[in-house]
Amino acid sequence: MKAVCWCGANKVQVETVPDPTIINPQDAIIQVTLSGIGGADLQLYEGHIPSTEKGDILGHEFMGTVVEVGTGVKSVRVGDRVVIPSSIACGKCEFCEEGKFALCDNSNPNAAAAEKIYGYSGAAFFGYSHLLGGYAGGQAEYVRVPYADVNAFRVPLSIGDENLLLLSDILPTSYMAAENCGIRPGDTVAVWGCGPTGQFAIQCAYLLGAERVIAIDRCPDRLRMAEEIGGAHVINYEKVENTLEELRELTGGSGPEACIDAIGMEAHGSVLDAWYDRVKQTLRLEREKPNVLAHVIQSCKKGGTVSLPGIYGGFINCVPFESAFNKGLTLKMGAAHARKYMEPLLGHIERGDLIPAEVITDRFTLEDAPVAYELLRKKEGECIKVVLRP
Amino acid sequence: MMEDNAQRITDETVSPYDQYGMAAKRTLTVNRNVADIYKLACHLDYLPIVMLHLDTVVEIPSIGREKLWKLCANWGCPLNWDASTVEEVTNTKVAWASTKESEVYMYGIIEFFPKSSTRTEVRIAMRYAVKRRKFGEIFDKYFSHDGVAQLKEDLRRLKQFLETGEIATIDGQPRGFCGRLAT
């Protein structure tokens, strides 16, 4: 089969590799019909994620048709159309039973390595470094899906692939980010980053009862989408003198009740502290770009909530933790428990509350993946969300 | 009392070869009813699934009430020894030890502490020892820090097996070559 393989920083190749096979009884093999390239893939592509090895097959967002099931698979059948969540859940541990699928105890075969860094290992992810399992990803013609009864989410034929693919990661991430805000009637929510996660964080915040959402970015096309489709009030941080002051004015002097950092490791910045961040990153003195996180904490209303859907890696400094403490902020974070949210989000899609295909701006064949990665990296044109079709 | 058995096994020099061995202990919370786990733990034949150093474990006929097992390890060269189940207390503990004639000393104990009707704390300890002069290479390769780490990982796999019935793995999955020769 053809698969997109990471071959070093800023280099992917589409190679012919063996088809996946059933390894454990609860596995299923999926023939991929659509996969996505996300911000997390970009971090891998650029070489920012340790424990990525040359030859790894990328892709944590994908969907397709079941073509083979192991002897232990009970509820999924050959021919089922499925979307696969990015985090791999066993369905049997205490965390999975509580709906915290991204914290699964059992799915990461490299849990020992993750434990050394995190204290305890969470779930493995498709196509996202060996620290998080090393599972082959979905930017391929076929994928092996472990614990298929849990991880193969069946979807109706009546909805097109482009309106379902984002159930695998972006939609659950955005929804959980908004849910973590604890939105109450009358609240204002500020969202930093108008990529796909930010776009849906805006929409989900409204679905969960926000009175107003303010979106912050520097890309005109993304801000336009946030305004026209999401209904957000937008701020281009490169065109205002001070984002914090702008937010203060928009919120009667108090700040937004909740703030979402929908950028994570990708943060840019237009001021001296962003330059400092870049230098430290280049010298590997710090693995994060904390500029946005600092702004998010500073901007949040006293007693408010900062929601961090990620992704993050490593240690960060220059984060105003004293500010967070003195303002009594609640910080809620974590990788999305994607499987938990797929059913209710499918309901929103079926009712037309959410139209995921609206953020898809670029479509490529699997063979053109190297071009697609470069396009996303440079954010040329109106590139917001890229999908690959085998 | 709960700590004593595991700590004793890992600290105490209880075997004839006790200076040349390894020991590991682990505490796990398993999301299963204690009776289910105890039933499984009474039969050692599942051990090769979770313990990479064991090739086979088979029950052999015994005259008395105690169960007898023949184990084969793959420590560079095959090593066989017999073990017997020395203690079984329903839903409380299972302990096993190598027989006196064995060239490998092995002792293991698994204890169960129910947290709820569906969750059980499991404490496991194992100790291995061999004669260094006779098994020098094996000792250096396996009875070392890495060997202990591997044994601890084996015990982690036990939780996966108890909860899901299988061990998470990516062995055998496809990958690219990025211009290198395929091997």
HADDOCK unambig.tbl for C-alpha pairs under 7 A between the chains (distance, minus, plus):
assign (segid A and resid 5 and name CA) (segid B and resid 176 and name CA) 5.76 0.50 0.50
assign (segid A and resid 7 and name CA) (segid B and resid 178 and name CA) 5.50 0.50 0.50
assign (segid A and resid 15 and name CA) (segid B and resid 176 and name CA) 6.24 0.50 0.50
assign (segid A and resid 17 and name CA) (segid B and resid 174 and name CA) 6.20 0.50 0.50
assign (segid A and resid 17 and name CA) (segid B and resid 175 and name CA) 6.30 0.50 0.50
assign (segid A and resid 17 and name CA) (segid B and resid 176 and name CA) 5.96 0.50 0.50
assign (segid A and resid 18 and name CA) (segid B and resid 174 and name CA) 5.55 0.50 0.50
assign (segid A and resid 19 and name CA) (segid B and resid 174 and name CA) 6.64 0.50 0.50
assign (segid A and resid 20 and name CA) (segid B and resid 173 and name CA) 5.85 0.50 0.50
assign (segid A and resid 20 and name CA) (segid B and resid 174 and name CA) 5.92 0.50 0.50
assign (segid A and resid 24 and name CA) (segid B and resid 166 and name CA) 6.96 0.50 0.50
assign (segid A and resid 54 and name CA) (segid B and resid 178 and name CA) 6.66 0.50 0.50
assign (segid A and resid 55 and name CA) (segid B and resid 175 and name CA) 5.31 0.50 0.50
assign (segid A and resid 55 and name CA) (segid B and resid 176 and name CA) 4.01 0.50 0.50
assign (segid A and resid 55 and name CA) (segid B and resid 177 and name CA) 5.17 0.50 0.50
assign (segid A and resid 55 and name CA) (segid B and resid 178 and name CA) 5.85 0.50 0.50
assign (segid A and resid 56 and name CA) (segid B and resid 175 and name CA) 5.64 0.50 0.50
assign (segid A and resid 56 and name CA) (segid B and resid 176 and name CA) 6.42 0.50 0.50
assign (segid A and resid 57 and name CA) (segid B and resid 175 and name CA) 6.13 0.50 0.50
assign (segid A and resid 90 and name CA) (segid B and resid 164 and name CA) 6.88 0.50 0.50
assign (segid A and resid 92 and name CA) (segid B and resid 163 and name CA) 5.95 0.50 0.50
assign (segid A and resid 92 and name CA) (segid B and resid 164 and name CA) 6.15 0.50 0.50
assign (segid A and resid 93 and name CA) (segid B and resid 31 and name CA) 5.55 0.50 0.50
assign (segid A and resid 93 and name CA) (segid B and resid 163 and name CA) 6.44 0.50 0.50
assign (segid A and resid 94 and name CA) (segid B and resid 31 and name CA) 5.82 0.50 0.50
assign (segid A and resid 106 and name CA) (segid B and resid 160 and name CA) 5.43 0.50 0.50
assign (segid A and resid 106 and name CA) (segid B and resid 168 and name CA) 6.87 0.50 0.50
assign (segid A and resid 107 and name CA) (segid B and resid 168 and name CA) 5.65 0.50 0.50
assign (segid A and resid 108 and name CA) (segid B and resid 168 and name CA) 6.54 0.50 0.50
assign (segid A and resid 109 and name CA) (segid B and resid 168 and name CA) 5.24 0.50 0.50
assign (segid A and resid 109 and name CA) (segid B and resid 169 and name CA) 5.42 0.50 0.50
assign (segid A and resid 135 and name CA) (segid B and resid 170 and name CA) 6.08 0.50 0.50
